[in-house]
Amino acid sequence: MHYDIIVVGGGHAGCEASLASARMGNKTLLITGNIKNIADMPCNPSIGGSAKGIVVREIDALGGEMGKNTDKSLIQIKMLNYKKGPAIQALRAQADKITYPQNMWKTLCNTENLTINEDMVEGLIVQNGKIKGITLENGNKISSKAVILTTGTYMKADILVGNTRHREGPHGEKPCNHLSENLEKLGFQIKRLKTGTPQRIDKKSIDFSKTKIEYGDSIYHTFSFDNEPSYKIEDQVPCYLIYTNEKTHQIIRDNLSKSSMYGGLDDIKGIGPRYCPSIEDKVVRFHEKERHQLFLEPESLYYDDIYLQGFSTSMPHDVQELMVHSLEGLEHAKILKYAYAIEYDAIYPTQLKQTLETKLVENLYTAGQINGTSGYEEAACQGLMAGINASLKINGKEPLILKRDDAYIGVLIDDLVTKGIRDPYRLLTSRAEYRLLLRHDNADLRLREYGYKVGLISEKQHNKLMEKKKKIEELKHYLEKYKITPTQATNEYLSTIPTANIQDGITLYQFLKRPEIKIEHLEHFYPIPYANEIKEQVSILIKYEGYILKAQKEAEKTKKLEDKKIPETIDYDKIPNIASEARQKLKEVKPTSIGQALRISGVNPADISILMVYLKKENNHAN
């Protein structure tokens, strides 16, 4: 049996990769160890969050599925940092753990060119450095032009609780035991990583009178640019805020030696996530803090499990009972599922090209937690890009590589392949130097053209984008055309806002630049017959015009360095006077441009200067 593209793994990366491949016209096979776990959310029941919510919008803008599926499955949604600047605003939704995978399953089943099989992949078929297919556990072989590995946390997965270690996946399933060995034989460096999940609590056993209620927003939101809201604001399910206390911290300190991470097991190799640490890590690392914030989050409308966000641990079950019962409101809580840590194999992502194709094996791509990332959103965007680029590659087309000023997706992939990882990578707004350009509100304006060019955005969607761009320009010209005059009535109205009086006529465009002025205030003087999304977009562009222009100029400077290409055939051993660490890092990462070389840890400006002189000299010789 032969396919164009085989996707191994049915998590968030695998779903996006297989949908992108099939929608781009390739005969695609999605193969997973357990069909029931397709699009599963084994940890947090949320989609989005700081930076991550923008990634979901970017996935949608490119033609991916996560945003649309979340809109159909959410039980609560809110805009984070709403009162702060637009650069850090992002949506976060509680997604129903039953509905989300069901809806994704329906989408997969109704997609042309896509076949789904339940089986375990044991090895890869590689000939002359090129992927030719996969080998299944039963020995059967399936051939393909490209393979995308999205194995999540299943490669040699171990569940860790106290002093126990069990070779199994997140739900007790059989893990993938031999694939990482197969990758090692092909020359890949394998890294052991770790993550974890907290307890699930029976809702009926919680005293909510001791908690602070957290509602969803009172205005409608959608992740997808194509969806209308399908929920009722009043039907959103609330979350609840609680805190740890000194009693909790003392229990943890007294039992640290029983935690898998702090002495319970002496053979732990996996490195845990720095930005989503276990509660033991928080208590040890931030010992001066009197309390830590926790959230009680509903997992589904169909059952009563409450996710205890922020309380991940690898303590034994009896200690977990003491810890949970020390929390206010959870004194009599019934634990339905205990917390655990999971250790698994991943590859060093510096072994990847910017397309997510591996450097060692042609047409082999990897995406998601196998690349050292954490989070559903990070996985999904990598799956989408791997699916797009694998399709473009086997069809003889140029790859799609998003730059750091194009998208958070571009930041994430560039960070992985250029800087590598020490612990599971989590996307943060602070990682993006052009975050004012990479906003929640403009993901379609930034990326939908790319989606259209690769065939994942329809003509209808593209026309809608063109109309939106046209309306934005129309409104900008409209605001430049009309003026507010300094009459007594005008200044009396301005004092009610309040804002300073005007002495001379001022255009609506210039007036809107005042921090306290909103576009609604302009409607006191002139009608503004445009949709809210157009008004929001124009308001941001005008208010932050100077900062946006500055960021764009900085991005242009960087682009010039990205345009200075480094040939694949370069021999860094032939470059004299370059520092030994820089030489080793350049040989490892194999940067494609001077811009990328500059971002490699251990490569200094002096090394770059030597490299540029060498390239210029070689180019002159070639000419």
C-alpha positions in Angstrom: 0.0 0.0 0.0 1.3 3.5 -0.9 0.5 7.0 0.3 1.8 10.4 -0.6 2.2 11.4 3.1 2.0 9.3 6.3 1.3 11.1 9.6 2.3 9.1 12.7 0.2 10.2 15.8 -3.3 11.5 16.2 -2.8 14.4 18.7 -3.1 18.0 17.9 0.0 18.1 15.7 -1.1 14.9 13.8 -4.6 16.2 13.2 -3.4 19.5 11.7 -0.7 17.8 9.6 -3.0 15.2 8.2 -5.8 17.7 7.4 -3.3 20.1 5.7 -1.8 17.2 3.6 -5.2 15.8 2.5 -6.7 19.2 1.8 -3.7 20.0 -0.4 -4.6 17.0 -2.5 -2.3 14.3 -1.2 -3.3 10.7 -0.5 -2.7 10.8 3.2 -2.6 8.2 6.0 -3.1 9.1 9.6 -1.9 6.2 11.8 -2.3 6.3 15.6 -2.0 3.8 18.4 -5.5 4.4 19.7 -8.3 6.1 17.6 -10.2 6.9 20.8 -7.4 9.3 21.7 -7.4 11.4 18.5 -7.3 15.1 19.4 -7.3 14.1 23.1 -6.5 16.7 25.8 -4.7 14.6 28.4 -3.8 17.7 30.5 -5.3 21.1 30.7 -8.8 21.5 29.2 -8.0 24.9 27.7 -7.0 26.2 24.3 -5.2 29.5 23.9 -3.8 31.8 26.6 -1.0 34.3 26.5 0.8 34.1 23.1 -0.9 30.7 22.5 -4.2 32.3 21.7 -2.6 34.2 19.0 -1.1 31.0 17.6 -4.6 29.5 17.4 -5.7 32.6 15.3 -2.6 32.1 13.1 -3.5 28.5 12.6 -6.9 29.5 11.5 -5.6 32.3 9.2 -3.4 29.7 7.4 -6.3 27.3 7.0 -5.9 25.0 10.0 -8.6 23.5 12.2 -7.8 24.2 15.8 -9.6 27.5 16.0 -12.8 26.3 14.3 -12.9 23.2 16.4 -12.5 25.2 19.6 -15.3 27.6 18.7 -17.6 24.5 18.3 -16.4 23.0 21.6 -15.9 25.8 24.1 -17.7 26.1 27.4 -16.0 29.4 28.5 -14.0 32.0 26.7 -12.3 35.3 27.6 -9.8 37.8 26.3 -6.7 37.9 28.5 -5.0 41.3 29.1 -8.0 43.1 27.7 -7.1 46.3 29.6 -3.5 46.2 28.4 -2.0 46.9 25.0 -3.0 44.9 21.9 0.4 43.3 21.6 -0.3 41.0 24.6 -4.1 40.4 24.2 -5.0 36.8 23.5 -8.0 34.5 23.8 -8.3 31.6 26.2 -11.1 29.1 26.1 -12.2 26.2 28.2 -12.8 23.5 25.7 -15.1 20.5 26.4 -12.9 17.4 26.7 -15.7 15.2 25.2 -16.9 17.5 22.4 -13.5 18.8 21.2 -12.1 15.3 20.1 -15.6 14.3 18.8 -15.8 17.4 16.5 -12.2 16.9 15.3 -12.9 13.2 14.6 -15.9 14.2 12.5 -13.8 16.7 10.5 -11.1 14.1 9.9 -13.6 11.5 8.8 -15.3 13.9 6.3 -12.0 15.0 4.7 -11.2 13.7 1.2 -7.9 11.9 0.6 -7.5 11.0 4.3 -7.4 7.4 5.6 -7.2 6.7 9.4 -5.7 3.5 10.7 -5.2 2.2 14.3 -1.8 0.6 14.6 1.7 1.0 16.2 4.6 2.3 14.2 7.9 0.5 15.1 10.3 1.8 12.6 11.1 3.9 9.5 12.1 2.7 6.0 15.0 4.8 4.8 17.0 4.2 1.6 20.0 6.4 0.6 19.1 9.0 3.2 15.5 9.3 2.1 12.3 8.2 3.7 10.4 5.5 1.9 7.7 4.6 4.5 7.1 3.0 7.8 7.2 -0.4 9.5 4.3 -1.5 11.8 4.5 -3.5 15.0 3.2 -6.6 13.1 6.0 -6.3 10.5 3.9 -4.9 7.7 5.3 -2.1 5.7 3.6 1.0 4.2 5.4 3.1 1.6 5.1 6.9 1.1 6.8 9.9 -0.3 7.0 11.7 3.0 6.5 10.8 6.7 5.5 13.2 9.5 6.2 12.1 13.1 3.8 13.6 15.7 4.3 11.1 18.5 3.6 13.4 21.4 4.7 12.0 24.7 4.5 8.4 23.6 8.1 7.5 22.6 9.3 5.3 25.5 6.8 7.0 27.8 7.0 6.3 31.6 4.4 7.4 34.1 6.1 8.5 37.4 4.4 8.6 40.8 6.4 8.5 44.0 9.0 5.7 43.7 7.1 3.9 40.9 7.7 3.9 37.1 5.4 2.4 34.6 6.1 2.1 30.9 2.8 3.5 29.6 1.2 6.5 27.9 -1.0 9.3 29.5 -4.1 7.0 29.7 -2.3 3.8 30.5 -1.9 2.9 26.9 1.0 1.0 25.4 3.7 3.5 24.4 5.9 3.5 21.3 8.9 1.6 22.5 11.1 1.2 19.5 10.8 4.3 17.3 13.2 6.4 19.2 15.8 3.6 19.0 15.2 3.5 15.3 15.8 7.3 15.1 19.0 6.9 17.1 20.3 4.3 14.7 19.7 6.8 11.9 21.9 9.3 13.7 19.4 11.4 15.6 20.3 12.8 19.0 17.5 11.8 21.5 16.7 13.9 24.6 14.7 12.8 27.6 12.0 15.3 28.7 9.3 15.3 31.3 5.9 16.9 31.9 3.0 16.3 34.2 -0.6 16.8 35.0 -2.5 17.6 38.2 -5.5 15.8 40.0 -9.1 15.7 38.8 -11.5 16.5 41.6 -15.2 15.5 42.0 -17.1 18.7 41.6 -19.7 17.6 44.2 -17.0 17.4 46.9 -15.8 21.0 46.5 -17.0 23.8 48.8 -17.2 26.6 46.2 -18.2 29.2 48.9 -14.5 29.4 49.8 -13.4 30.1 46.2 -13.4 33.1 44.0 -15.6 32.7 40.9 -14.1 33.5 37.5 -16.6 34.1 34.7 -16.2 34.1 30.9 -16.4 37.5 29.0 -19.7 39.2 28.6 -19.0 39.9 24.9 -18.7 37.3 22.2 -15.4 36.0 20.8 -14.3 33.4 18.2 -10.9 32.0 17.4 -11.8 31.5 13.8 -12.1 34.4 11.3 -14.8 32.4 9.6 -17.1 31.5 12.5 -20.0 33.3 14.1 -20.3 32.7 17.9 -22.2 29.4 18.5 -22.5 29.7 22.3 -24.7 31.8 24.7 -22.8 34.2 27.0 -25.1 33.3 29.9 -24.5 29.6 29.4 -20.7 29.8 29.9 -19.4 27.6 32.8 -17.4 29.5 35.4 -13.9 28.6 36.7 -12.8 29.2 40.3 -9.7 30.7 41.9 -8.1 29.3 45.1 -4.6 29.4 46.6 -2.1 27.2 48.3 -1.2 28.0 51.9 1.5 27.4 54.5 0.0 24.0 55.5 0.2 22.9 51.8 3.8 24.0 51.5 4.8 22.3 54.8 3.3 19.0 53.6 5.3 19.3 50.3 8.5 20.2 52.2 8.0 17.2 54.6 7.5 14.8 51.7 10.0 16.0 49.1 12.0 12.9 49.2 8.9 10.9 48.1 8.4 12.9 44.9 9.7 11.2 41.8 11.6 14.4 41.0 13.1 14.9 44.4 14.4 11.5 45.4 11.5 9.1 44.9 13.3 7.8 41.8 17.1 7.9 41.2 17.0 7.3 37.5 15.1 10.4 36.3 16.7 11.9 33.2 13.9 14.0 31.9 13.9 17.7 32.3 10.6 19.3 33.2 8.9 22.5 31.8 10.4 25.7 33.3 7.3 27.7 32.7 4.8 25.1 33.9 6.5 23.6 36.9 5.2 21.1 39.4 3.9 22.4 42.7 7.0 20.9 44.4 9.2 23.0 42.1 7.2 26.1 42.9 7.5 25.6 46.6 11.3 24.9 46.4 12.2 27.5 43.9 9.9 30.3 45.2 10.2 29.5 48.9 9.6 33.2 49.8 6.1 33.1 48.4 3.3 32.6 50.9 0.9 31.1 48.4 0.5 30.1 44.8 -2.5 30.6 42.6 -4.6 27.6 41.5 -7.7 27.4 39.3 -10.5 24.9 39.4 -11.5 24.3 35.8 -14.4 22.2 34.5 -13.3 19.6 32.0 -16.7 18.9 30.3 -20.4 19.5 30.5 -20.9 15.7 30.4 -19.1 14.8 33.6 -18.1 16.4 36.9 -14.3 16.2 36.8 -12.6 19.5 37.9 -9.1 20.1 36.7 -6.9 21.5 39.5 -4.7 23.8 37.4 -1.3 24.6 38.9 -1.1 21.6 41.2 0.9 19.2 39.0 2.9 16.7 41.1 4.6 13.3 41.1 4.0 12.7 44.8 2.6 9.3 46.0 -1.2 9.1 46.2 -1.3 9.3 50.0 0.7 12.5 50.0 -1.5 13.9 47.2 -4.5 13.3 49.5 -2.9 15.4 52.2 -1.9 18.2 49.8 -5.3 18.5 48.1 -7.2 18.4 51.5 -5.0 21.3 52.8 -6.5 23.7 50.2 -9.4 25.9 51.2 -12.6 24.6 49.7 -11.1 21.2 49.1 -10.9 19.9 52.7 -13.3 17.1 51.8 -12.4 16.8 48.1 -12.7 13.4 46.4 -9.8 12.8 44.0 -11.1 11.1 40.8 -7.7 10.9 39.1 -4.3 11.4 40.8 -1.5 13.6 39.4 1.5 12.1 37.7 4.6 13.0 35.8 5.4 11.5 32.4 8.9 11.1 31.0 9.4 10.6 27.3 11.8 10.7 24.4 12.2 13.7 22.0 14.7 14.8 19.4 17.0 17.8 19.6 15.2 20.2 17.3 18.4 21.7 15.9 18.4 18.6 13.8 15.5 20.1 11.8 15.4 22.6 8.9 13.1 25.6 9.2 10.5 23.6 7.2 10.5 21.0 10.0 12.1 18.5 7.7 14.9 16.6 9.4 18.4 17.3 8.2 19.4 13.6 8.4 16.6 12.0 6.5 15.1 13.7 3.4 11.3 14.0 3.4 11.0 13.0 7.1 9.3 15.7 9.2 8.6 16.0 12.9 6.1 18.1 14.7 4.9 18.7 18.3 6.3 17.4 21.5 8.7 15.1 19.7 10.5 18.4 18.9 10.7 19.4 22.5 7.7 21.7 22.9 4.9 21.7 25.4 1.3 22.6 24.8 -1.5 21.8 22.4 -1.2 25.0 20.4 2.6 24.7 19.9 2.0 21.2 18.7 -0.9 22.1 16.3 1.0 24.9 14.6 4.0 22.7 14.0 1.7 20.0 12.6 0.1 22.4 10.2 3.5 23.7 9.0 4.9 20.2 8.6 1.8 19.1 6.7 2.1 22.2 4.4 5.8 21.8 3.8 5.8 18.1 3.3 3.1 18.6 0.6 5.0 21.4 -1.1 8.2 19.4 -1.1 6.8 16.2 -2.7 5.0 18.4 -5.3 8.2 20.2 -6.2 7.1 23.6 -4.8 9.0 26.2 -2.7 8.5 25.8 1.1 6.6 28.1 3.3 8.9 29.5 6.0 7.3 32.1 8.3 9.7 34.7 9.6 9.9 36.1 13.1 8.0 39.2 12.0 5.4 37.2 10.2 3.9 35.1 13.0 4.4 33.6 16.5 4.6 30.3 14.6 7.7 31.7 12.9 9.2 32.7 16.2 8.5 29.2 17.7 10.0 27.3 14.8 13.0 29.6 14.5 13.7 29.3 18.3 13.5 25.5 18.0 15.8 24.9 15.0 18.2 27.7 15.8 18.5 27.7 19.6 17.4 24.2 20.5 15.8 23.4 23.9 16.9 22.5 27.4 13.4 21.9 28.8 10.0 21.6 27.1 9.5 24.8 25.1 6.6 27.1 25.8 5.7 30.0 23.7 5.7 33.4 25.5 5.0 36.9 24.3 8.5 37.9 25.5 10.0 35.6 22.9 8.7 37.7 20.1 10.7 40.8 19.4 8.1 42.1 17.0 5.0 41.3 19.1 3.3 44.6 18.3 3.2 43.4 14.7 2.1 39.9 15.7 -1.3 40.7 17.3 -4.4 38.7 17.9 -6.5 41.1 15.8 -4.4 41.0 12.6 -3.5 37.3 12.2 -5.7 37.1 9.0 -4.1 40.2 7.5 -0.6 38.7 8.2 -1.1 35.1 7.1 -4.3 34.4 5.1 -2.5 35.2 1.8 0.0 32.4 2.6 -2.9 30.0 3.3 -4.5 31.0 0.0 -1.3 30.5 -2.0 -0.7 26.9 -0.6 -4.4 26.0 -1.2 -5.8 25.9 2.3 -7.8 29.1 2.1 -10.8 29.2 -0.4 -11.6 31.8 -2.9 -14.5 32.9 -0.8 -12.3 33.3 2.3 -9.7 35.2 0.3 -12.3 37.6 -1.2 -13.5 38.3 2.4 -9.9 39.2 3.3 -9.6 41.5 0.3 -12.8 43.2 1.3 -11.6 43.7 4.9 -8.3 45.2 3.7 -10.3 47.6 1.4 -12.6 48.7 4.2 -9.6 49.4 6.5 -8.0 51.7 4.0 -11.4 53.4 3.3 -11.9 54.1 7.0 -8.4 55.5 7.4 -9.0 57.9 4.5 -12.4 58.8 6.0 -10.8 59.7 9.3 -8.2 61.8 7.6 -10.8 63.7 5.6 -13.1 64.9 8.3 -12.3 67.4 11.0 -13.6 68.4 14.5 -13.9 72.2 14.9 -13.3 74.0 18.2 -16.8 75.2 19.0 -18.1 75.7 22.5 -20.4 72.6 22.1 -17.4 70.5 21.0 -15.2 71.4 23.9 -18.1 70.9 26.4 -18.5 67.4 25.0 -14.7 66.8 25.3 -14.7 67.8 28.9 -17.2 64.9 29.7 -14.8 62.3 28.3 -12.6 63.9 29.7 -9.9 65.1 27.3 -8.2 68.4 26.6 -10.0 71.1 24.6 -9.0 71.7 21.0 -8.0 75.2 19.9 -7.8 74.5 16.2 -9.5 72.1 13.8 -8.2 68.6 14.1 -8.8 65.5 11.9 -10.6 62.5 13.3 -7.4 60.6 12.5 -5.2 62.8 14.7 -7.8 63.1 17.4 -8.0 59.3 17.7 -4.3 59.3 18.6 -5.1 60.6 22.1 -4.8 57.7 24.5 -8.2 58.4 26.2 -10.1 58.7 22.9 -12.0 55.7 21.5 -13.5 55.4 18.1 -17.0 55.6 19.7 -16.2 59.2 20.7 -15.7 60.1 17.1 -19.2 59.0 16.3 -20.5 61.9 18.4 -19.3 64.1 15.5 -19.6 61.9 12.4 -21.2 58.5 11.6 -18.7 55.7 11.1 -20.6 53.0 9.2 -18.1 50.2 9.4 -18.1 46.8 11.2 -16.6 46.6 14.7 -13.6 44.5 13.5 -12.7 47.3 10.9 -13.0 50.0 13.5 -10.9 48.0 16.0 -8.2 47.4 13.4 -8.0 51.0 12.3 -8.0 52.3 15.9 -5.0 50.1 16.7 -3.2 51.1 13.6 -3.7 54.8 14.3 -3.0 54.8 18.1 0.2 52.7 17.8 1.3 54.1 14.4 4.7 55.3 15.6 5.5 52.1 17.4 4.3 49.9 14.5 6.4 51.9 12.0 9.5 51.5 14.3 8.9 47.8 14.6 8.5 47.4 10.8 11.8 49.3 10.2 13.6 47.0 12.7 12.1 44.0 10.9 13.3 45.3 7.5 16.8 45.6 8.9 16.6 42.0 10.0 15.2 40.9 6.7 18.4 42.2 5.0 20.4 39.8 7.1 17.9 37.0 6.3 18.4 37.7 2.6 22.2 37.1 3.0 22.1 33.3 2.3 24.7 30.8 3.5 25.2 28.0 1.0 24.4 24.4 2.2 27.8 23.3 1.0 29.8 25.6 3.3 32.7 24.0 5.2 33.0 25.8 8.5 36.3 24.1 9.2 37.9 26.1 6.4 37.0 29.5 7.9 40.1 30.7 9.8 40.0 32.6 13.1 36.4 31.7 13.9 35.9 30.7 17.6 35.8 27.0 18.3 32.4 27.2 20.0 30.9 29.2 17.1 32.3 26.7 14.6 30.8 23.8 16.5 27.4 25.5 16.8 27.3 26.6 13.1 28.1 23.0 12.0 25.3 21.7 14.3 22.6 24.2 13.3 23.6 24.7 9.6 22.0 28.2 9.4 20.5 29.1 6.0 21.2 32.9 6.4 23.4 35.4 8.3 20.3 36.4 10.2 19.7 32.9 11.5 23.4 32.5 12.3 23.3 35.6 14.5 20.6 34.1 16.6 22.6 31.0 17.5 23.6 30.8 21.1 27.4 30.8 21.3 27.9 32.6 17.9 29.2 36.2 18.6 29.1 39.3 16.3 32.9 38.9 15.7 32.3 35.3 14.4 29.6 36.7 12.1 31.9 39.4 10.8 34.6 36.7 9.9 31.9 34.5 8.3 30.6 37.4 6.2 34.1 38.3 5.0 34.7 34.6 4.1 31.4 34.4 2.2 32.2 37.5 0.2 35.6 36.2 -0.6 34.2 32.9 -1.7 31.6 34.6 -3.8 34.2 36.8 -5.5 36.2 33.6 -6.3 33.1 32.0 -7.8 32.5 35.0 -10.0 
